[in-house]
Amino acid sequence: MNTTVADLGTTTGVQSAFRERGYITDGSLATAVFLALQLGRPLLLEGEAGVGKTELAKVLASSLGAKLIRLQCYEGLDVNTAVYEWNYPRQMLEIRLLEARGAIAEASAHDIFGPEFLIKRPLLQALESTDGVPPVLLIDEIDRADEEFEAYLLEILSDFQVTVPEIGTIKAERPPRVILTSNRTREVHDALKRRCLYHWIDYPTEAKEFEIVLARVPSAPDSLAHSVVGFVHRLRGVDLTKVPGIAETLDWAAALLSLGATELTPQVVDETLGVVLKYEEDIRHVRGARVRELLAETPAGR
């Protein structure tokens, strides 16, 4: 893998740099990444789980030679976890030191609410990065956060700044590159979308997914890769609680190689369904007769 900083100054450059790092993009996605870099705008990626949204941010950071700072969203995420909080033990120690010196009466709020007492969380780390290269800030699964936190992001994504009441406004000298992802478990608010460029990442075609498998699992024989991709594509047409994404395809190919499998047989598929499917109901629904049907529909490896 080429570990040097890539030239992302063109759409073709984005595709080439990503391909070198095992990430296969089509022209529309490469264009969205290119425009986000050129315009300095956040890029919101939506799509089903496992289609490569989070991985894109990792590959982008590698291509730019930049640090990746990740904020994993969840229900109840708040400012203390995402932006900053005060180092209370250190503040209490400072107060005791001031008391010991007899200087507590002359102390001001700044003596215990200064920048040195801040614990910087991912968003503030991204704004205050001093690496010389703007970091890539990944705000992962924004749809899982509360709408109140989503609203808090508006200031950060508009002006790349955070206001700390006791200190003032902290503004990024070099704004981070921002990637937001959403599995669309709920709609992201229009106000947040307006601050971003947008791209929907769909499941790939069989041809593209075959390329992805060869890029990410290079030791997989072409015939096995074709069979795995063909079976997974037919599996996505089955009524399942959760259809497998690209991540599961890659995991399955790697698992089959570890087992020394050279082709898909009903027994091998039945024994490894837990790599591809994540719900017991789905495994029971597919295992056995349905597996044999899907294998019969899957072209043999070419």
Backbone hydrogen bonds in HBPLUS format (Angstrom, degrees):
<---DONOR---> <-ACCEPTOR-->    atom                        ^
c    i                          cat <-CA-CA->   ^        H-A-AA   ^      H-
h    n   atom  resd res      DA  || num        DHA   H-A  angle D-A-AA Bond
n    s   type  num  typ     dist DA aas  dist angle  dist       angle   num
A0006-ALA N   A0063-SER O   2.77 MM  57  5.13 162.0  1.80 151.0 157.2     1
A0014-VAL N   A0010-THR O   3.01 MM   4  6.36 148.5  2.12 145.8 153.4     2
A0015-GLN N   A0011-THR O   3.06 MM   4  6.43 163.0  2.09 151.6 155.2     3
A0016-SER N   A0012-THR O   2.90 MM   4  6.13 161.2  1.93 151.0 156.4     4
A0017-ALA N   A0013-GLY O   2.90 MM   4  5.99 168.1  1.91 149.6 153.1     5
A0018-PHE N   A0014-VAL O   2.95 MM   4  6.05 164.3  1.98 153.2 157.7     6
A0019-ARG N   A0015-GLN O   2.89 MM   4  5.99 155.3  1.95 144.3 151.8     7
A0020-GLU N   A0016-SER O   2.99 MM   4  6.24 155.8  2.05 150.3 156.0     8
A0021-ARG N   A0018-PHE O   3.00 MM   3  5.13 135.0  2.21  98.7 111.7     9
A0023-TYR N   A0018-PHE O   2.81 MM   5  5.00 164.0  1.84 141.6 138.0    10
A0022-GLY N   A0019-ARG O   2.92 MM   3  4.97 159.7  1.96 113.3 113.1    11
A0030-ALA N   A0026-ASP O   3.11 MM   4  6.29 167.0  2.12 156.8 161.0    12
A0031-THR N   A0027-GLY O   2.91 MM   4  6.01 148.6  2.01 142.4 151.2    13
A0032-ALA N   A0028-SER O   3.05 MM   4  6.28 152.3  2.13 140.5 147.5    14
A0033-VAL N   A0029-LEU O   3.02 MM   4  6.35 159.2  2.07 153.0 157.7    15
A0034-PHE N   A0030-ALA O   2.93 MM   4  6.09 164.7  1.95 148.0 152.7    16
A0035-LEU N   A0031-THR O   2.89 MM   4  6.07 166.5  1.91 154.6 157.6    17
A0036-ALA N   A0032-ALA O   3.01 MM   4  6.15 154.5  2.08 143.1 150.3    18
A0037-LEU N   A0033-VAL O   3.05 MM   4  6.31 154.5  2.11 151.1 157.4    19
A0038-GLN N   A0034-PHE O   2.93 MM   4  6.17 162.3  1.96 152.4 157.7    20
A0039-LEU N   A0035-LEU O   2.83 MM   4  5.79 163.5  1.86 151.3 155.5    21
A0040-GLY N   A0036-ALA O   3.00 MM   4  5.58 121.2  2.35 128.7 140.5    22
A0041-ARG N   A0036-ALA O   3.12 MM   5  4.91 138.1  2.31 130.4 139.9    23
A0197-LEU N   A0042-PRO O   2.79 MM 155  6.20 163.1  1.82 160.0 161.8    24
A0043-LEU N   A0178-VAL O   2.95 MM 135  6.33 157.8  2.00 147.6 153.1    25
A0180-LEU N   A0043-LEU O   2.87 MM 137  6.11 168.0  1.88 149.3 152.6    26
A0044-LEU N   A0197-LEU O   2.73 MM 153  6.00 176.0  1.73 162.3 161.2    27
A0199-HIS N   A0044-LEU O   2.98 MM 155  6.39 145.6  2.10 168.5 169.5    28
A0045-LEU N   A0180-LEU O   2.75 MM 135  6.06 169.8  1.76 158.8 160.5    29
A0182-SER N   A0045-LEU O   2.91 MM 137  6.32 137.2  2.10 158.9 162.1    30
A0046-GLU N   A0199-HIS O   3.04 MM 153  6.46 160.6  2.08 152.2 158.4    31
A0201-ILE N   A0046-GLU O   2.77 MM 155  6.13 165.8  1.79 170.5 172.9    32
A0047-GLY N   A0182-SER O   3.24 MM 135  6.73 139.3  2.42 157.3 168.7    33
A0246-ILE N   A0050-GLY O   2.70 MM 196  5.51 125.1  1.99 136.6 145.7    34
A0247-ALA N   A0050-GLY O   3.26 MM 197  5.20 151.9  2.34 131.9 139.7    35
A0056-LEU N   A0052-GLY O   3.13 MM   4  6.11 141.8  2.28 133.0 141.1    36
A0057-ALA N   A0054-THR O   3.13 MM   3  5.49 122.1  2.48 103.9 116.5    37
A0058-LYS N   A0054-THR O   3.34 MM   4  6.77 155.6  2.40 147.2 153.7    38
A0059-VAL N   A0055-GLU O   2.92 MM   4  6.19 160.6  1.95 156.4 161.5    39
A0060-LEU N   A0056-LEU O   2.82 MM   4  6.00 154.2  1.88 150.2 158.0    40
A0061-ALA N   A0057-ALA O   3.01 MM   4  6.22 161.4  2.04 148.1 152.1    41
A0062-SER N   A0058-LYS O   3.07 MM   4  6.32 158.6  2.11 145.3 151.2    42
A0063-SER N   A0059-VAL O   2.87 MM   4  6.06 156.3  1.92 148.0 154.7    43
A0064-LEU N   A0060-LEU O   2.96 MM   4  6.18 148.8  2.06 149.1 157.1    44
A0065-GLY N   A0061-ALA O   3.00 MM   4  5.97 117.7  2.40 137.7 152.9    45
A0066-ALA N   A0061-ALA O   2.89 MM   5  4.90 159.0  1.94 150.6 151.0    46
A0065-GLY N   A0062-SER O   3.22 MM   3  5.09 146.3  2.34  95.2 105.1    47
A0136-VAL N   A0067-LYS O   2.86 MM  69  6.19 163.2  1.89 160.7 166.4    48
A0069-ILE N   A0136-VAL O   2.88 MM  67  6.15 170.0  1.89 161.6 163.8    49
A0138-LEU N   A0069-ILE O   2.81 MM  69  6.10 164.0  1.84 156.4 162.0    50
A0071-LEU N   A0138-LEU O   2.75 MM  67  6.05 167.8  1.76 176.1 175.7    51
A0140-ASP N   A0071-LEU O   2.87 MM  69  6.04 146.1  1.99 149.9 160.9    52
A0073-CYS N   A0140-ASP O   3.00 MM  67  5.88 164.3  2.03 157.2 161.5    53
A0077-LEU N   A0074-TYR O   3.11 MM   3  5.65 155.3  2.17 139.3 137.5    54
A0081-THR N   A0078-ASP O   3.17 MM   3  5.58 132.0  2.41 105.9 117.3    55
A0082-ALA N   A0078-ASP O   2.96 MM   4  6.12 155.7  2.02 153.3 161.2    56
A0083-VAL N   A0079-VAL O   2.74 MM   4  5.10 162.4  1.77 141.4 146.5    57
A0084-TYR N   A0079-VAL O   3.16 MM   5  6.37 143.6  2.29 140.9 151.1    58
A0123-LEU N   A0082-ALA O   2.95 MM  41  5.97 162.2  1.98 177.9 172.9    59
A0121-ARG N   A0083-VAL O   2.86 MM  38  4.70 158.9  1.90 134.0 131.3    60
A0085-GLU N   A0119-ILE O   3.18 MM  34  5.35 144.3  2.32 137.4 147.5    61
A0119-ILE N   A0085-GLU O   2.82 MM  34  5.35 163.2  1.85 172.0 175.8    62
A0088-TYR N   A0086-TRP O   2.98 MM   2  5.59 120.6  2.35 109.9  93.3    63
A0087-ASN N   A0117-PHE O   2.84 MM  30  5.38 157.9  1.89 167.2 172.1    64
A0091-GLN N   A0087-ASN O   2.95 MM   4  6.25 151.9  2.03 151.3 160.4    65
A0092-MET N   A0088-TYR O   2.88 MM   4  6.11 160.9  1.91 158.9 162.9    66
A0093-LEU N   A0089-PRO O   3.02 MM   4  6.25 153.0  2.09 143.2 150.6    67
A0094-GLU N   A0090-ARG O   2.94 MM   4  6.19 152.2  2.02 144.0 151.5    68
A0095-ILE N   A0091-GLN O   2.94 MM   4  6.26 153.7  2.01 149.0 156.0    69
A0096-ARG N   A0092-MET O   3.03 MM   4  6.31 156.4  2.09 146.7 152.6    70
A0097-LEU N   A0093-LEU O   2.96 MM   4  6.23 151.3  2.04 146.3 154.4    71
A0098-LEU N   A0094-GLU O   2.91 MM   4  6.19 154.9  1.97 148.4 155.2    72
A0099-GLU N   A0095-ILE O   2.91 MM   4  6.19 153.4  1.98 146.1 153.8    73
A0100-ALA N   A0096-ARG O   2.86 MM   4  6.08 155.3  1.92 145.4 152.2    74
A0101-ARG N   A0097-LEU O   2.99 MM   4  6.24 141.9  2.14 142.1 151.8    75
A0103-ALA N   A0098-LEU O   2.80 MM   5  5.05 154.9  1.87 159.4 155.5    76
A0102-GLY N   A0099-GLU O   3.00 MM   3  4.92 151.2  2.09  99.1 108.2    77
A0106-GLU N   A0103-ALA O   3.22 MM   3  5.52 129.4  2.49 102.7 114.6    78
A0107-ALA N   A0104-ILE O   3.23 MM   3  5.06 151.3  2.32  96.1 104.7    79
A0111-ASP N   A0108-SER O   2.99 MM   3  5.49 146.5  2.10 110.6 120.0    80
A0112-ILE N   A0109-ALA O   3.12 MM   3  5.74 153.8  2.19 113.8 120.6    81
A0113-PHE N   A0109-ALA O   2.81 MM   4  5.80 126.0  2.10 146.0 162.4    82
A0117-PHE N   A0114-GLY O   2.96 MM   3  5.66 164.1  1.98 122.9 128.2    83
A0118-LEU N   A0115-PRO O   3.11 MM   3  5.33 167.2  2.13 111.9 115.4    84
A0125-GLN N   A0121-ARG O   2.89 MM   4  5.96 162.1  1.93 160.8 164.8    85
A0126-ALA N   A0122-PRO O   2.98 MM   4  6.15 152.5  2.06 148.3 154.4    86
A0127-LEU N   A0123-LEU O   3.21 MM   4  6.49 146.8  2.33 139.7 148.0    87
A0128-GLU N   A0124-LEU O   2.97 MM   4  6.13 147.8  2.07 150.5 158.8    88
A0177-ARG N   A0135-PRO O   2.83 MM  42  6.21 158.5  1.88 160.4 164.6    89
A0137-LEU N   A0177-ARG O   2.63 MM  40  5.92 157.4  1.68 158.1 166.5    90
A0179-ILE N   A0137-LEU O   2.89 MM  42  6.20 164.6  1.91 159.6 162.5    91
A0139-ILE N   A0179-ILE O   2.85 MM  40  6.22 164.1  1.87 159.8 165.2    92
A0181-THR N   A0139-ILE O   3.08 MM  42  6.50 154.4  2.15 154.2 153.1    93
A0144-ARG N   A0141-GLU O   2.98 MM   3  5.71 165.6  2.01 120.2 124.9    94
A0142-ILE N   A0181-THR O   2.85 MM  39  6.17 150.5  1.94 177.4 169.5    95
A0145-ALA N   A0142-ILE O   3.12 MM   3  5.47 154.4  2.19 109.5 117.0    96
A0149-PHE N   A0146-ASP O   3.11 MM   3  5.45 123.7  2.44 103.8 116.4    97
A0150-GLU N   A0146-ASP O   3.10 MM   4  6.45 159.4  2.15 149.8 156.2    98
A0151-ALA N   A0147-GLU O   2.95 MM   4  6.21 150.4  2.04 145.5 152.3    99
A0152-TYR N   A0148-GLU O   3.17 MM   4  6.48 143.1  2.31 135.9 145.7   100
A0152-TYR N   A0149-PHE O   2.95 MM   3  4.91 118.2  2.34  94.2 110.4   101
A0153-LEU N   A0149-PHE O   3.16 MM   4  6.54 138.3  2.34 146.9 157.5   102
A0153-LEU N   A0150-GLU O   3.16 MM   3  5.29 132.4  2.40  97.0 109.3   103
A0154-LEU N   A0151-ALA O   3.14 MM   3  5.54 155.4  2.20 109.1 116.3   104
A0157-LEU N   A0153-LEU O   2.87 MM   4  6.07 167.7  1.88 168.3 171.0   105
A0158-SER N   A0154-LEU O   2.92 MM   4  5.89 136.1  2.12 141.3 152.4   106
A0159-ASP N   A0155-GLU O   3.01 MM   4  5.89 170.4  2.02 148.5 151.4   107
A0160-PHE N   A0156-ILE O   2.71 MM   4  4.36 129.2  1.97 122.5 132.1   108
A0172-ALA N   A0160-PHE O   3.03 MM  12  5.88 173.1  2.04 174.7 172.8   109
A0162-VAL N   A0170-ILE O   2.88 MM   8  5.25 155.6  1.94 144.8 151.9   110
A0170-ILE N   A0162-VAL O   2.72 MM   8  5.25 172.3  1.72 165.7 166.0   111
A0164-VAL N   A0168-GLY O   2.78 MM   4  5.13 168.5  1.79 152.8 148.7   112
A0167-ILE N   A0164-VAL O   2.86 MM   3  5.37 145.4  1.98 121.1 131.8   113
A0168-GLY N   A0164-VAL O   2.63 MM   4  5.13 159.7  1.67 155.5 161.4   114
A0192-LEU N   A0189-HIS O   3.06 MM   3  5.52 130.3  2.32 108.7 120.5   115
A0193-LYS N   A0189-HIS O   3.09 MM   4  6.45 160.0  2.13 150.9 157.2   116
A0194-ARG N   A0190-ASP O   2.89 MM   4  6.07 152.7  1.96 153.5 159.3   117
A0195-ARG N   A0192-LEU O   3.13 MM   3  5.46 143.8  2.27 105.1 115.1   118
A0196-CYS N   A0193-LYS O   2.97 MM   3  5.24 163.1  2.00 113.8 118.6   119
A0209-GLU N   A0205-THR O   2.87 MM   4  6.07 162.8  1.90 154.1 159.4   120
A0210-PHE N   A0206-GLU O   2.89 MM   4  6.03 148.6  1.99 146.2 154.6   121
A0211-GLU N   A0207-ALA O   3.18 MM   4  6.47 151.9  2.26 139.8 146.5   122
A0212-ILE N   A0208-LYS O   2.95 MM   4  6.30 152.5  2.03 146.8 154.8   123
A0213-VAL N   A0209-GLU O   2.93 MM   4  6.20 158.3  1.98 149.2 153.8   124
A0214-LEU N   A0210-PHE O   3.07 MM   4  6.34 163.9  2.10 150.5 154.3   125
A0215-ALA N   A0211-GLU O   2.92 MM   4  6.12 147.8  2.02 145.6 155.1   126
A0216-ARG N   A0212-ILE O   2.87 MM   4  6.04 156.7  1.93 154.0 159.6   127
A0217-VAL N   A0213-VAL O   2.68 MM   4  5.42 150.1  1.77 147.6 155.4   128
A0220-ALA N   A0217-VAL O   2.95 MM   3  5.76 167.9  1.97 129.5 132.8   129
A0225-ALA N   A0221-PRO O   2.95 MM   4  6.20 167.4  1.96 160.7 164.8   130
A0226-HIS N   A0222-ASP O   2.87 MM   4  6.08 161.3  1.91 155.3 159.6   131
A0227-SER N   A0223-SER O   3.08 MM   4  6.28 159.3  2.12 144.1 149.6   132
A0228-VAL N   A0224-LEU O   2.88 MM   4  6.09 165.8  1.90 158.1 161.5   133
A0229-VAL N   A0225-ALA O   2.99 MM   4  6.10 172.1  2.00 152.9 155.3   134
A0230-GLY N   A0226-HIS O   2.89 MM   4  5.96 162.8  1.92 148.5 154.2   135
A0231-PHE N   A0227-SER O   2.91 MM   4  6.03 160.3  1.95 148.8 153.9   136
A0232-VAL N   A0228-VAL O   2.97 MM   4  6.15 166.9  1.98 154.1 157.7   137
A0233-HIS N   A0229-VAL O   2.97 MM   4  6.14 159.3  2.01 150.8 156.3   138
A0234-ARG N   A0230-GLY O   3.19 MM   4  6.43 152.7  2.27 142.9 149.5   139
A0235-LEU N   A0231-PHE O   2.82 MM   4  6.07 144.1  1.95 146.0 157.7   140
A0236-ARG N   A0232-VAL O   2.95 MM   4  6.24 139.7  2.12 145.9 155.5   141
A0237-GLY N   A0234-ARG O   3.12 MM   3  5.32 150.6  2.21 101.4 110.4   142
A0238-VAL N   A0235-LEU O   3.06 MM   3  5.36 164.5  2.08 111.4 116.3   143
A0249-THR N   A0245-GLY O   3.20 MM   4  6.60 150.9  2.29 143.8 152.1   144
A0249-THR N   A0246-ILE O   3.04 MM   3  4.97 114.7  2.48  93.5 110.0   145
A0250-LEU N   A0246-ILE O   2.95 MM   4  6.28 162.3  1.98 159.7 163.0   146
A0251-ASP N   A0247-ALA O   2.95 MM   4  6.18 159.3  2.00 145.4 151.7   147
A0252-TRP N   A0248-GLU O   2.86 MM   4  5.96 156.0  1.91 145.6 152.0   148
A0253-ALA N   A0249-THR O   2.98 MM   4  6.24 163.8  2.01 151.5 155.4   149
A0254-ALA N   A0250-LEU O   3.03 MM   4  6.24 165.3  2.06 151.4 155.2   150
A0255-ALA N   A0251-ASP O   2.85 MM   4  6.03 151.8  1.93 144.7 153.3   151
A0256-LEU N   A0252-TRP O   2.85 MM   4  6.06 162.0  1.88 156.6 160.5   152
A0257-LEU N   A0253-ALA O   3.10 MM   4  6.33 155.0  2.17 144.9 151.4   153
A0258-SER N   A0254-ALA O   3.02 MM   4  6.28 152.9  2.09 143.7 151.1   154
A0259-LEU N   A0255-ALA O   3.04 MM   4  6.35 139.4  2.21 143.4 154.3   155
A0259-LEU N   A0256-LEU O   3.17 MM   3  5.07 125.8  2.48  91.1 104.9   156
A0261-ALA N   A0256-LEU O   2.95 MM   5  5.27 151.1  2.04 160.9 155.2   157
A0260-GLY N   A0257-LEU O   2.96 MM   3  4.98 151.1  2.04 100.8 110.2   158
A0269-VAL N   A0265-THR O   2.94 MM   4  6.14 171.4  1.95 168.4 170.5   159
A0270-ASP N   A0266-PRO O   2.95 MM   4  6.03 167.7  1.96 148.6 152.6   160
A0271-GLU N   A0267-GLN O   2.99 MM   4  6.13 157.9  2.04 149.4 155.4   161
A0272-THR N   A0268-VAL O   3.13 MM   4  6.24 125.8  2.44 139.5 152.4   162
A0272-THR N   A0269-VAL O   3.11 MM   3  5.25 142.6  2.25 102.0 112.8   163
A0275-VAL N   A0272-THR O   2.98 MM   3  5.71 166.3  2.00 122.6 127.1   164
A0276-VAL N   A0273-LEU O   2.96 MM   3  5.28 133.3  2.18 106.3 118.7   165
A0277-LEU N   A0273-LEU O   2.79 MM   4  5.86 174.6  1.80 174.0 175.6   166
A0282-ASP N   A0279-TYR O   3.08 MM   3  5.31 119.7  2.46 101.1 115.3   167
A0283-ILE N   A0279-TYR O   3.09 MM   4  6.46 158.1  2.14 153.9 160.1   168
A0284-ARG N   A0280-GLU O   2.93 MM   4  6.18 166.9  1.95 158.2 161.1   169
A0285-HIS N   A0281-GLU O   2.96 MM   4  6.05 147.3  2.07 140.0 149.5   170
A0286-VAL N   A0282-ASP O   3.04 MM   4  6.20 143.0  2.18 144.8 153.3   171
A0287-ARG N   A0283-ILE O   2.83 MM   4  5.75 168.1  1.84 157.8 161.7   172
A0291-VAL N   A0286-VAL O   2.98 MM   5  5.76 116.1  2.40 172.7 164.3   173
A0292-ARG N   A0288-GLY O   3.18 MM   4  6.56 157.9  2.24 152.1 158.1   174
A0293-GLU N   A0289-ALA O   3.00 MM   4  6.32 150.6  2.09 146.8 155.1   175
A0294-LEU N   A0290-ARG O   2.95 MM   4  6.20 162.4  1.98 151.6 155.6   176
A0295-LEU N   A0291-VAL O   2.87 MM   4  6.10 158.5  1.92 152.8 159.1   177
A0296-ALA N   A0292-ARG O   3.02 MM   4  6.16 148.5  2.12 138.9 147.1   178
A0297-GLU N   A0293-GLU O   3.14 MM   4  6.46 135.7  2.34 139.1 150.8   179
A0297-GLU N   A0294-LEU O   3.09 MM   3  5.05 128.2  2.37  93.4 107.2   180
A0298-THR N   A0294-LEU O   3.00 MM   4  6.18 122.1  2.34 138.5 154.0   181
A0298-THR N   A0295-LEU O   3.14 MM   3  4.96 139.8  2.31  92.7 104.4   182
